[in-house]
Amino acid sequence: MSIAEQAFEIVGGNRDSNIVISCDHASNLVPAGVNGGTLGLSDGDMDRHIAYDVGAEGVSRRLGELLDAPVILSRFSRLVIDPNRGLDDPTLIMQLYDGTIIPGNRNLDADRIAYRVQTCWQPYDDALGTLLASRPQAVLIAIHSFTAQLAGRAKRPWHIGILHEKDQRLARPMLARLRALGDLCVGENEPYGGHLDGDSIDRQALSRGVPNILIEIRNDLIREDGQQKGWAERLAPILRDVIATTPI
C-alpha cells in the first residue's frame, strides 16, 4: 500500500446509493513519515477532540450500512493536517488547539508542510472528489462531532447541529425533522457557524452544486459503540426521507 493510499479508507465503494458519507476527522493516527509518527503529545491528548472527531467514524460506518452508501474515512489526525480546511487557511496545521500546544507542529518548514499535503490532505481530497464524481446526482453527508465543553468555556447544550450557509436545500428540512422529534437540543450553525471558504464542503459540494448536509454530534453522546450505532439508526430514516422528498 502506498503512502497516499494510507491517507484514507473507503468502505462500501461498490454500494449503489447516490449518497456519499464523509468523515474528515475519523482518525487520530500520526503517519510514521510525519515527525517519526508522533506530534509530541500524550496518549490522553491524542484521544481528545483536538486530535479527531470522537465517535464520528462509528456513526459514519453504521450510516453507510443503513443507507447502502459508500463511506470515506480519513486515516490521519486533524493535527497532522486538517482535510476540512483549505490549503490557504491559517488553521490548516494547528500549533495550539483548545489550550494545548502541539510540539510537532512548531517551526514547520515548507518541505514538511508540503509532505503532509502530498501524503495526507491531497490524497484524501482527491479520493472524496472521485467518489462523488462516480455517483450520478450525488449527495454528500459529512459527519463530525464536537466536544461538550472547550477549555474555560460554557458547556454546549446542543445534542446535534446542522451547519449550512450557501446551500440550504437539505439543511432546512433536516433541521425541521430533528426539531420535530421533541427530545433533542438542535443547533443551527452551532456550535460552529456555517462553512468556511475552501473547506471540504466548499471544495467538494458547493463548487459542484452537490446537495449536502453537515452533521455535528456532541461527542459525549457517541463515545461508545452502542451510542454510535444508536445515533446512526436514528438519523438514517430521517436522512433517507429528507433526501428522497426534497427537490434537488
N, C-alpha and C positions, 0 to 999 in steps of 0.2 A: 504494500500500500504506500502510495506516495505521500509526502508531507501534506500536499494540498488536499488529498482525499481524507486525511485525518481531521480536517477542519470542520467537517460536517458529517451527519448521518441522515440518510433518507429512509424512512420507514414506510413500507407500503407504496413504493413507487409505481406499482402496477395497478393500484386501486383505480376504480372507474370515475369517481366523483370529480366534478369540476372545481371542488373546494380544495384549496391548499392550506395546510396549517403550518405556521412557522413558529419556532421557539428560539428567538435570537440569543437568549441568555440561559440556555439549558444546562450548561456545564460550568464547573469551577476548576477545570483542568488547566494546567500551565504546560504547554508543549515542551519537550526536552530541549528543543532548539532555542527557546526563549529563556535567557538568563539561567541556563542549566536546569530548567524545569521548576524554578521557584521565583517568586516575587519578593521573598524575604518576609513573608507574613506567617503567622502561626496557623496551625490547622483550624483553630477556632475562628480566626478571622476569615479563612478561606471557606468556611462553612456558613458564613453570614451572607446577607443580601448584597453586600458590596461586591462579592465575587461572582454571584449568579442569581437567577430568579428562583428562589427556593420553591420547589413543588411544581414549577411550570412544566417541566419535562413530563412528569407523570400524567398531568392533566392533558397535555398535548397528545401523548401516546394513546390514551384511552379515547379521547375525542376522535382521533383518526380512525380507530377501530369502529366506533359507533356511527361515524359519518361516511365510512368507506373512503376516506380521504388520505392522500399522502401527507406525511409529516416530515419537515426538515428541522433538524436539531443542530445547534452549534456544538462543537466539541472543544471549545476553548473558553476560558474565563473572560468575562467582560472587562476584567482588569488588565488582561493582556492587550486587548484592543476591542472596542465596542462595535459590533456589527450593526447596531441600531443608531449609529452616528455617521454623519458624512465625513469624508476624509479631511475636510477643512474645519471641522468642528473642534474647538479647543478642549472638549471633554472626550475626545476620541480615545486618549490614553490618560487615565486619571492618575494624578500624583497624590491626591488627597481625596478621600471619599468618606463622608459621614464621620469625620473626626479621626480617621485612620490614615496615616502616611503610608504610601506604597513604595517601599525602598527600591524595588526592582524597576520602578518607572521613573526614577530620578535621573536627570542628566543623560537622557537618551540621545544618541546622535542620529543623524539622518539615515545611516545604514541600518541601524537596529529598528528604527521605526519602519523603514521600507521592508525589512524582513517580516515583520508582523503583518503588514498589509498584504504582502505577496503570499504568505503561507497560511494566513487565517482569514482576514477580512475579505479579500478578493475572492478566494475560492468559495466561501460561504455565500457571498453576494451573487456570484455567477450561478451557483447551483440553484439558488432560490429563483433567480430570473429564468433559468432554463425550465424549471419545474412549472412555473406559471405559464410560460410560453407554450408548453406542451398541452395545456388544457384549454379547449375552446370555452369561451365565456367564463374564464377563471374568476374565482372569488378567493380573496386572501383573508384568513383568520389568523391574527397574530396573538399569541398567548404570552402574557407576562405576569409577574407577581410583584408585590410591593411590601415593604416592611410595615409593621403596625405602628412603629414609632422611630423616628430619626433621633439621633443624639441631641438632647436638650430641647426637643420639640414636643408639642402636644400629641397625644395619641390620635391616630387617624380612625375615624368612626366607620368608614366605608368598608363593606364586605367585598364589593366589586365595583370597578369603574369601567366606563366605556369612553375611550378617547377618540376625538374626531376634530376636524377643522374644515378642510376644503371639500370633503366628501362625506355627507351625512346620510346617504341613501339607506344604508343598513343600520347605522348607529341609532337613528331616531326610533325606528320600530323596535330595535333591540332594547333600548332604554325603556320604552313603554311596556314591553313584555316583562322585563325584570322588575320594574316598579309595581306592576300589577300583581306580582306574587305576594306582596304584602309583608314578607318577613325579612327582607334584605334592605340594608342601607346602601343605596346605589348612587355612585358618584358619576357626574357628567364632567368629563375633563378633570377628573380627580383620581388619584392625588397629584396628577400632572396635567398641565394644560395642553390639550390638542397634540399636534405633531410638530416636530422640528424640521426646518428646511434641510433636506439631504438625508433624513433618517430613512430607515428601512421601508416604511410605508410610503414615504415620498418617492424614493427611488424606484420601488418595485410595483407599487399600486397606483399612486396618484399620477405618475408620469405616463402610465399606460392606460389610464381610465379604468383600472381594475377595481370593482367594488370591494370594500374591505371593512373589517371590524377589528379594532384593537381592544383586547380584554385584559384588564388588570385585576388580579385576585389577591386579597390580603394573605400574606404567606403563612401566618399562624393558623390559617384555616385549611391549608393544604400541605402541611409538613409530612403527614403520614400517607402511606399508600392508599388506605381506605378513603381518606378525605379527598385525595386527588381523583380517585375513580368516582366518588360520590358527586363531586362538582362537575366532572365531565358528563356524567349521566344525567345530571340536572340541566346542564346547558345544551346538550346535543339536540333534544327535540325542539327547543326554542330556536336555536340557530337554524335547524333544518327548515322550520316553518317560516322564519323571517326571510331566509334566502329564497324559499320557494314562492312566497307571496308578495315580495317586493319587486316592483318594476325596476329592472337594472339593465 
